[in-house]
Protein backbone atom coordinates (compact mmCIF):
# COMPACT_ATOMS: atom_id res chain seq x y z
CA UNK A 1 0.00 0.00 0.00
CA UNK A 2 1.14 3.52 -0.83
CA UNK A 3 0.72 6.54 1.41
CA UNK A 4 -1.50 9.29 0.01
CA UNK A 5 -0.90 11.53 3.02
CA UNK A 6 -0.22 11.35 6.75
CA UNK A 7 -3.19 12.64 8.76
CA UNK A 8 -1.23 12.63 12.02
CA UNK A 9 1.46 10.53 13.66
CA UNK A 10 -0.89 7.60 14.11
CA UNK A 11 -3.13 7.86 11.03
CA UNK A 12 -2.42 7.72 7.30
CA UNK A 13 -4.54 7.81 4.19
CA UNK A 14 -3.37 5.08 1.80
CA UNK A 15 -4.27 3.59 -1.55
CA UNK A 16 -4.39 -0.18 -1.88
CA UNK A 17 -3.35 -2.25 -4.90
CA UNK A 18 -6.85 -1.97 -6.37
CA UNK A 19 -6.77 1.82 -6.21
CA UNK A 20 -9.18 2.11 -3.28
CA UNK A 21 -8.60 4.54 -0.44
CA UNK A 22 -8.56 3.52 3.20
CA UNK A 23 -7.34 5.01 6.45
CA UNK A 24 -4.92 3.01 8.57
CA UNK A 25 -4.24 3.49 12.26
CA UNK A 26 -1.21 2.38 14.21
CA UNK A 27 1.30 3.66 16.75
CA UNK A 28 3.64 6.10 14.96
CA UNK A 29 2.40 4.89 11.58
CA UNK A 30 2.33 8.38 10.09
CA UNK A 31 5.61 9.69 11.51
CA UNK A 32 7.70 11.26 8.71
CA UNK A 33 5.59 9.57 6.04
CA UNK A 34 5.33 11.30 2.66
CA UNK A 35 3.15 10.82 -0.39
CA UNK A 36 4.20 7.71 -2.29
CA UNK A 37 5.96 6.01 0.63
CA UNK A 38 5.18 2.36 1.25
CA UNK A 39 3.31 1.46 4.43
CA UNK A 40 4.55 -1.38 6.61
CA UNK A 41 1.70 -3.88 7.05
CA UNK A 42 2.91 -4.99 10.47
CA UNK A 43 2.38 -1.47 11.88
CA UNK A 44 -1.31 -1.37 10.97
CA UNK A 45 -3.58 -1.89 13.98
CA UNK A 46 -6.91 -0.85 12.44
CA UNK A 47 -8.26 -0.13 8.98
CA UNK A 48 -11.19 2.16 8.20
CA UNK A 49 -12.71 1.79 4.75
CA UNK A 50 -14.91 4.78 3.77
CA UNK A 51 -18.09 3.89 1.92
CA UNK A 52 -17.97 6.98 -0.30
CA UNK A 53 -15.78 9.94 -1.27
CA UNK A 54 -17.74 12.24 1.04
CA UNK A 55 -17.31 9.83 3.97
CA UNK A 56 -13.59 9.67 3.20
CA UNK A 57 -13.35 13.47 3.42
CA UNK A 58 -15.29 13.41 6.69
CA UNK A 59 -12.99 10.74 8.13
CA UNK A 60 -9.92 12.76 7.16
CA UNK A 61 -11.31 15.87 8.82
CA UNK A 62 -12.00 13.92 12.00
CA UNK A 63 -8.55 12.36 12.11
CA UNK A 64 -6.75 15.67 11.58
CA UNK A 65 -8.91 17.74 13.96
CA UNK A 66 -9.42 15.46 16.97
CA UNK A 67 -6.48 15.08 19.39
CA UNK A 68 -4.95 11.61 19.65
CA UNK A 69 -5.99 11.25 23.30
CA UNK A 70 -9.65 10.91 22.21
CA UNK A 71 -8.74 7.95 20.01
CA UNK A 72 -7.06 6.34 23.04
CA UNK A 73 -10.15 6.96 25.16
CA UNK A 74 -12.47 5.61 22.45
CA UNK A 75 -10.38 2.44 22.22
CA UNK A 76 -10.54 2.04 26.01
CA UNK A 77 -14.32 2.48 25.99
CA UNK A 78 -14.68 0.00 23.12
CA UNK A 79 -12.55 -2.57 24.97
CA UNK A 80 -14.70 -2.06 28.09
CA UNK A 81 -17.87 -2.57 26.01
CA UNK A 82 -16.57 -5.84 24.59
CA UNK A 83 -15.02 -7.33 27.72
CA UNK A 84 -17.24 -6.05 30.54
CA UNK A 85 -20.63 -5.65 28.83
CA UNK A 86 -20.41 -8.31 26.12
CA UNK A 87 -21.37 -5.72 23.50
CA UNK A 88 -19.70 -6.47 20.19
CA UNK A 89 -19.59 -3.81 17.50
CA UNK A 90 -17.32 -2.91 14.60
CA UNK A 91 -14.20 -0.79 15.10
CA UNK A 92 -15.99 1.82 12.99
CA UNK A 93 -17.76 3.01 16.13
CA UNK A 94 -14.48 4.63 17.18
CA UNK A 95 -15.04 7.39 14.61
CA UNK A 96 -18.40 8.76 15.82
CA UNK A 97 -17.38 8.02 19.41
CA UNK A 98 -14.28 10.22 19.17
CA UNK A 99 -16.23 12.98 17.47
CA UNK A 100 -18.99 12.86 20.09
CA UNK A 101 -16.70 12.75 23.12
CA UNK A 102 -14.57 15.65 21.86
CA UNK A 103 -17.76 17.67 21.42
CA UNK A 104 -19.00 16.63 24.87
CA UNK A 105 -15.84 17.84 26.58
CA UNK A 106 -15.94 21.13 24.68
CA UNK A 107 -19.60 21.70 25.64
CA UNK A 108 -18.85 20.86 29.27
CA UNK A 109 -15.97 23.32 29.38
CA UNK A 110 -18.29 25.99 27.97
CA UNK A 111 -21.00 25.12 30.55
CA UNK A 112 -23.37 23.92 27.83
CA UNK A 113 -25.53 20.92 28.74
CA UNK A 114 -27.93 18.98 26.56
CA UNK A 115 -31.00 17.18 27.88
CA UNK A 116 -31.50 13.74 26.38
CA UNK A 117 -35.21 13.07 25.76
CA UNK A 118 -34.48 9.34 25.56
CA UNK A 119 -32.60 9.05 28.87
CA UNK A 120 -35.34 7.07 30.58
CA UNK A 121 -35.85 4.74 27.60
CA UNK A 122 -32.16 4.04 27.14
CA UNK A 123 -31.59 3.32 30.85
CA UNK A 124 -34.44 0.83 30.90
CA UNK A 125 -34.25 -0.80 27.48
CA UNK A 126 -30.48 -0.78 26.87
CA UNK A 127 -28.87 -1.14 30.33
CA UNK A 128 -25.60 -2.63 29.01
CA UNK A 129 -25.10 0.19 26.52
CA UNK A 130 -26.00 2.76 29.19
CA UNK A 131 -23.39 1.20 31.46
CA UNK A 132 -20.85 1.77 28.69
CA UNK A 133 -21.95 5.40 28.45
CA UNK A 134 -21.50 5.88 32.20
CA UNK A 135 -18.04 4.33 31.97
CA UNK A 136 -17.16 6.71 29.13
CA UNK A 137 -18.10 9.85 31.05
CA UNK A 138 -16.12 8.54 34.05
CA UNK A 139 -13.05 8.11 31.83
CA UNK A 140 -13.55 11.63 30.47
CA UNK A 141 -13.86 12.97 34.02
CA UNK A 142 -10.64 11.22 35.08
CA UNK A 143 -8.83 12.57 32.01
CA UNK A 144 -10.23 16.10 31.74
CA UNK A 145 -11.99 16.80 35.05
CA UNK A 146 -15.36 17.20 33.31
CA UNK A 147 -18.61 16.64 35.23
CA UNK A 148 -21.28 15.29 32.88
CA UNK A 149 -24.88 14.30 33.54
CA UNK A 150 -26.35 10.90 32.79
CA UNK A 151 -27.93 12.47 29.70
CA UNK A 152 -24.48 12.43 28.11
CA UNK A 153 -24.01 8.76 29.01
CA UNK A 154 -27.27 8.04 27.19
CA UNK A 155 -26.05 9.90 24.09
CA UNK A 156 -22.90 7.78 24.05
CA UNK A 157 -24.95 4.63 24.65
CA UNK A 158 -27.03 5.49 21.59
CA UNK A 159 -23.94 5.13 19.37
CA UNK A 160 -23.53 1.55 20.57
CA UNK A 161 -27.24 0.80 20.13
CA UNK A 162 -27.10 2.05 16.53
CA UNK A 163 -23.91 0.12 15.79
CA UNK A 164 -25.37 -3.12 17.19
CA UNK A 165 -28.60 -2.78 15.23
CA UNK A 166 -26.70 -2.03 12.03
CA UNK A 167 -24.53 -5.11 12.53
CA UNK A 168 -27.42 -7.46 13.30
CA UNK A 169 -29.64 -6.80 10.36
CA UNK A 170 -30.28 -4.79 7.24
CA UNK A 171 -33.39 -2.93 8.40
CA UNK A 172 -33.92 -0.09 5.96
CA UNK A 173 -34.85 3.49 6.74
CA UNK A 174 -37.94 3.03 4.57
CA UNK A 175 -39.17 0.12 6.71
CA UNK A 176 -38.61 2.13 9.88
CA UNK A 177 -40.38 5.19 8.45
CA UNK A 178 -43.34 3.10 7.31
CA UNK A 179 -43.82 1.51 10.74
CA UNK A 180 -43.47 4.85 12.54
CA UNK A 181 -45.98 6.47 10.17
CA UNK A 182 -48.49 3.72 10.82
CA UNK A 183 -48.18 4.07 14.60
CA UNK A 184 -48.54 7.87 14.42
CA UNK A 185 -51.65 7.39 12.23
CA UNK A 186 -53.19 5.08 14.85
CA UNK A 187 -52.58 7.68 17.57
CA UNK A 188 -54.06 10.48 15.48
CA UNK A 189 -57.10 8.40 14.55
CA UNK A 190 -57.61 7.33 18.16
CA UNK A 191 -57.75 10.93 19.35
CA UNK A 192 -59.22 12.42 16.16
CA UNK A 193 -56.45 14.98 15.90
CA UNK A 194 -53.31 16.01 14.04
CA UNK A 195 -50.24 15.87 16.27
CA UNK A 196 -48.06 18.97 16.32
CA UNK A 197 -44.67 17.94 14.91
CA UNK A 198 -43.10 21.10 16.35
CA UNK A 199 -43.99 20.15 19.91
CA UNK A 200 -41.24 18.86 22.21
CA UNK A 201 -43.24 15.87 23.43
CA UNK A 202 -43.91 14.85 19.83
CA UNK A 203 -40.17 14.91 19.10
CA UNK A 204 -39.55 12.72 22.16
CA UNK A 205 -42.29 10.35 21.01
CA UNK A 206 -40.78 10.16 17.53
CA UNK A 207 -37.35 9.34 18.91
CA UNK A 208 -38.87 6.57 21.03
CA UNK A 209 -40.66 5.20 17.96
CA UNK A 210 -37.36 4.98 16.08
CA UNK A 211 -36.02 2.72 18.84
CA UNK A 212 -39.31 0.82 18.92
CA UNK A 213 -39.45 0.31 15.14
CA UNK A 214 -35.90 -1.01 15.02
CA UNK A 215 -36.65 -3.50 17.81
CA UNK A 216 -39.78 -4.73 16.04
CA UNK A 217 -38.10 -5.06 12.64
CA UNK A 218 -35.00 -6.74 14.08
CA UNK A 219 -37.13 -9.08 16.23
CA UNK A 220 -35.38 -7.86 19.35
CA UNK A 221 -37.12 -8.77 22.60
CA UNK A 222 -37.36 -6.47 25.60
CA UNK A 223 -37.44 -8.37 28.87
CA UNK A 224 -40.21 -7.47 31.27
CA UNK A 225 -38.98 -5.58 34.33
CA UNK A 226 -41.98 -6.51 36.46
CA UNK A 227 -43.64 -3.11 36.12
CA UNK A 228 -47.10 -4.58 35.71
CA UNK A 229 -48.38 -2.63 38.71
CA UNK A 230 -47.31 0.67 37.14
CA UNK A 231 -48.91 -0.26 33.84
CA UNK A 232 -52.14 -1.30 35.57
CA UNK A 233 -52.26 1.96 37.55
CA UNK A 234 -51.62 4.17 34.50
CA UNK A 235 -54.06 2.15 32.37
CA UNK A 236 -56.78 2.89 34.90
CA UNK A 237 -55.96 6.59 34.94
CA UNK A 238 -55.64 6.95 31.15
CA UNK A 239 -58.15 4.53 29.67
CA UNK A 240 -58.29 6.18 26.24
CA UNK A 241 -54.49 6.09 25.99
CA UNK A 242 -54.43 2.44 27.05
CA UNK A 243 -56.97 1.62 24.33
CA UNK A 244 -54.72 3.34 21.80
CA UNK A 245 -51.75 1.25 22.96
CA UNK A 246 -53.88 -1.89 22.52
CA UNK A 247 -54.65 -0.89 18.92
CA UNK A 248 -50.94 -0.40 18.24
CA UNK A 249 -50.12 -3.78 19.82
CA UNK A 250 -52.77 -5.49 17.66
CA UNK A 251 -51.44 -3.79 14.54
CA UNK A 252 -47.85 -4.83 15.28
CA UNK A 253 -48.90 -8.41 16.03
CA UNK A 254 -50.97 -8.75 12.84
CA UNK A 255 -48.67 -6.94 10.41
CA UNK A 256 -45.25 -7.73 11.88
CA UNK A 257 -45.91 -10.89 13.93
CA UNK A 258 -44.24 -9.29 16.93
CA UNK A 259 -45.81 -9.52 20.37
CA UNK A 260 -45.20 -6.34 22.34
CA UNK A 261 -44.04 -6.97 25.91
CA UNK A 262 -45.67 -5.32 28.91
CA UNK A 263 -42.66 -3.02 29.25
CA UNK A 264 -43.03 -1.93 25.61
CA UNK A 265 -46.69 -1.19 26.28
CA UNK A 266 -45.75 0.85 29.34
CA UNK A 267 -43.24 2.97 27.39
CA UNK A 268 -45.77 3.58 24.63
CA UNK A 269 -48.47 4.49 27.14
CA UNK A 270 -46.21 7.04 28.86
CA UNK A 271 -45.16 8.69 25.59
CA UNK A 272 -48.67 8.74 24.11
CA UNK A 273 -50.06 10.18 27.35
CA UNK A 274 -47.52 13.03 27.10
CA UNK A 275 -48.06 13.74 23.42
CA UNK A 276 -51.87 13.77 23.77
CA UNK A 277 -52.13 15.46 27.18
CA UNK A 278 -53.03 18.90 25.81
CA UNK A 279 -55.52 17.40 23.35
CA UNK A 280 -57.27 15.41 26.07
CA UNK A 281 -57.27 18.38 28.46
CA UNK A 282 -58.83 20.62 25.80
CA UNK A 283 -61.46 17.98 25.08
CA UNK A 284 -62.44 17.82 28.75
CA UNK A 285 -62.55 21.60 28.96
CA UNK A 286 -64.81 21.91 25.92
CA UNK A 287 -67.38 19.60 27.54
CA UNK A 288 -67.68 21.72 30.66
C-alpha positions in Angstrom: 0.0 0.0 0.0 1.1 3.5 -0.8 0.7 6.5 1.4 -1.5 9.3 0.0 -0.9 11.5 3.0 -0.2 11.3 6.7 -3.2 12.6 8.8 -1.2 12.6 12.0 1.5 10.5 13.7 -0.9 7.6 14.1 -3.1 7.9 11.0 -2.4 7.7 7.3 -4.5 7.8 4.2 -3.4 5.1 1.8 -4.3 3.6 -1.6 -4.4 -0.2 -1.9 -3.3 -2.3 -4.9 -6.9 -2.0 -6.4 -6.8 1.8 -6.2 -9.2 2.1 -3.3 -8.6 4.5 -0.4 -8.6 3.5 3.2 -7.3 5.0 6.5 -4.9 3.0 8.6 -4.2 3.5 12.3 -1.2 2.4 14.2 1.3 3.7 16.7 3.6 6.1 15.0 2.4 4.9 11.6 2.3 8.4 10.1 5.6 9.7 11.5 7.7 11.3 8.7 5.6 9.6 6.0 5.3 11.3 2.7 3.2 10.8 -0.4 4.2 7.7 -2.3 6.0 6.0 0.6 5.2 2.4 1.2 3.3 1.5 4.4 4.6 -1.4 6.6 1.7 -3.9 7.0 2.9 -5.0 10.5 2.4 -1.5 11.9 -1.3 -1.4 11.0 -3.6 -1.9 14.0 -6.9 -0.8 12.4 -8.3 -0.1 9.0 -11.2 2.2 8.2 -12.7 1.8 4.8 -14.9 4.8 3.8 -18.1 3.9 1.9 -18.0 7.0 -0.3 -15.8 9.9 -1.3 -17.7 12.2 1.0 -17.3 9.8 4.0 -13.6 9.7 3.2 -13.4 13.5 3.4 -15.3 13.4 6.7 -13.0 10.7 8.1 -9.9 12.8 7.2 -11.3 15.9 8.8 -12.0 13.9 12.0 -8.6 12.4 12.1 -6.8 15.7 11.6 -8.9 17.7 14.0 -9.4 15.5 17.0 -6.5 15.1 19.4 -4.9 11.6 19.7 -6.0 11.2 23.3 -9.6 10.9 22.2 -8.7 8.0 20.0 -7.1 6.3 23.0 -10.2 7.0 25.2 -12.5 5.6 22.5 -10.4 2.4 22.2 -10.5 2.0 26.0 -14.3 2.5 26.0 -14.7 0.0 23.1 -12.5 -2.6 25.0 -14.7 -2.1 28.1 -17.9 -2.6 26.0 -16.6 -5.8 24.6 -15.0 -7.3 27.7 -17.2 -6.0 30.5 -20.6 -5.6 28.8 -20.4 -8.3 26.1 -21.4 -5.7 23.5 -19.7 -6.5 20.2 -19.6 -3.8 17.5 -17.3 -2.9 14.6 -14.2 -0.8 15.1 -16.0 1.8 13.0 -17.8 3.0 16.1 -14.5 4.6 17.2 -15.0 7.4 14.6 -18.4 8.8 15.8 -17.4 8.0 19.4 -14.3 10.2 19.2 -16.2 13.0 17.5 -19.0 12.9 20.1 -16.7 12.7 23.1 -14.6 15.7 21.9 -17.8 17.7 21.4 -19.0 16.6 24.9 -15.8 17.8 26.6 -15.9 21.1 24.7 -19.6 21.7 25.6 -18.8 20.9 29.3 -16.0 23.3 29.4 -18.3 26.0 28.0 -21.0 25.1 30.5 -23.4 23.9 27.8 -25.5 20.9 28.7 -27.9 19.0 26.6 -31.0 17.2 27.9 -31.5 13.7 26.4 -35.2 13.1 25.8 -34.5 9.3 25.6 -32.6 9.0 28.9 -35.3 7.1 30.6 -35.9 4.7 27.6 -32.2 4.0 27.1 -31.6 3.3 30.8 -34.4 0.8 30.9 -34.3 -0.8 27.5 -30.5 -0.8 26.9 -28.9 -1.1 30.3 -25.6 -2.6 29.0 -25.1 0.2 26.5 -26.0 2.8 29.2 -23.4 1.2 31.5 -20.8 1.8 28.7 -22.0 5.4 28.4 -21.5 5.9 32.2 -18.0 4.3 32.0 -17.2 6.7 29.1 -18.1 9.8 31.1 -16.1 8.5 34.0 -13.1 8.1 31.8 -13.6 11.6 30.5 -13.9 13.0 34.0 -10.6 11.2 35.1 -8.8 12.6 32.0 -10.2 16.1 31.7 -12.0 16.8 35.1 -15.4 17.2 33.3 -18.6 16.6 35.2 -21.3 15.3 32.9 -24.9 14.3 33.5 -26.3 10.9 32.8 -27.9 12.5 29.7 -24.5 12.4 28.1 -24.0 8.8 29.0 -27.3 8.0 27.2 -26.1 9.9 24.1 -22.9 7.8 24.1 -24.9 4.6 24.6 -27.0 5.5 21.6 -23.9 5.1 19.4 -23.5 1.6 20.6 -27.2 0.8 20.1 -27.1 2.1 16.5 -23.9 0.1 15.8 -25.4 -3.1 17.2 -28.6 -2.8 15.2 -26.7 -2.0 12.0 -24.5 -5.1 12.5 -27.4 -7.5 13.3 -29.6 -6.8 10.4 -30.3 -4.8 7.2 -33.4 -2.9 8.4 -33.9 -0.1 6.0 -34.8 3.5 6.7 -37.9 3.0 4.6 -39.2 0.1 6.7 -38.6 2.1 9.9 -40.4 5.2 8.4 -43.3 3.1 7.3 -43.8 1.5 10.7 -43.5 4.9 12.5 -46.0 6.5 10.2 -48.5 3.7 10.8 -48.2 4.1 14.6 -48.5 7.9 14.4 -51.7 7.4 12.2 -53.2 5.1 14.9 -52.6 7.7 17.6 -54.1 10.5 15.5 -57.1 8.4 14.6 -57.6 7.3 18.2 -57.7 10.9 19.3 -59.2 12.4 16.2 -56.5 15.0 15.9 -53.3 16.0 14.0 -50.2 15.9 16.3 -48.1 19.0 16.3 -44.7 17.9 14.9 -43.1 21.1 16.3 -44.0 20.1 19.9 -41.2 18.9 22.2 -43.2 15.9 23.4 -43.9 14.8 19.8 -40.2 14.9 19.1 -39.6 12.7 22.2 -42.3 10.3 21.0 -40.8 10.2 17.5 -37.4 9.3 18.9 -38.9 6.6 21.0 -40.7 5.2 18.0 -37.4 5.0 16.1 -36.0 2.7 18.8 -39.3 0.8 18.9 -39.5 0.3 15.1 -35.9 -1.0 15.0 -36.6 -3.5 17.8 -39.8 -4.7 16.0 -38.1 -5.1 12.6 -35.0 -6.7 14.1 -37.1 -9.1 16.2 -35.4 -7.9 19.4 -37.1 -8.8 22.6 -37.4 -6.5 25.6 -37.4 -8.4 28.9 -40.2 -7.5 31.3 -39.0 -5.6 34.3 -42.0 -6.5 36.5 -43.6 -3.1 36.1 -47.1 -4.6 35.7 -48.4 -2.6 38.7 -47.3 0.7 37.1 -48.9 -0.3 33.8 -52.1 -1.3 35.6 -52.3 2.0 37.5 -51.6 4.2 34.5 -54.1 2.2 32.4 -56.8 2.9 34.9 -56.0 6.6 34.9 -55.6 6.9 31.1 -58.2 4.5 29.7 -58.3 6.2 26.2 -54.5 6.1 26.0 -54.4 2.4 27.1 -57.0 1.6 24.3 -54.7 3.3 21.8 -51.7 1.2 23.0 -53.9 -1.9 22.5 -54.6 -0.9 18.9 -50.9 -0.4 18.2 -50.1 -3.8 19.8 -52.8 -5.5 17.7 -51.4 -3.8 14.5 -47.8 -4.8 15.3 -48.9 -8.4 16.0 -51.0 -8.7 12.8 -48.7 -6.9 10.4 -45.3 -7.7 11.9 -45.9 -10.9 13.9 -44.2 -9.3 16.9 -45.8 -9.5 20.4 -45.2 -6.3 22.3 -44.0 -7.0 25.9 -45.7 -5.3 28.9 -42.7 -3.0 29.2 -43.0 -1.9 25.6 -46.7 -1.2 26.3 -45.8 0.9 29.3 -43.2 3.0 27.4 -45.8 3.6 24.6 -48.5 4.5 27.1 -46.2 7.0 28.9 -45.2 8.7 25.6 -48.7 8.7 24.1 -50.1 10.2 27.3 -47.5 13.0 27.1 -48.1 13.7 23.4 -51.9 13.8 23.8 -52.1 15.5 27.2 -53.0 18.9 25.8 -55.5 17.4 23.3 -57.3 15.4 26.1 -57.3 18.4 28.5 -58.8 20.6 25.8 -61.5 18.0 25.1 -62.4 17.8 28.8 -62.6 21.6 29.0 -64.8 21.9 25.9 -67.4 19.6 27.5 -67.7 21.7 30.7 
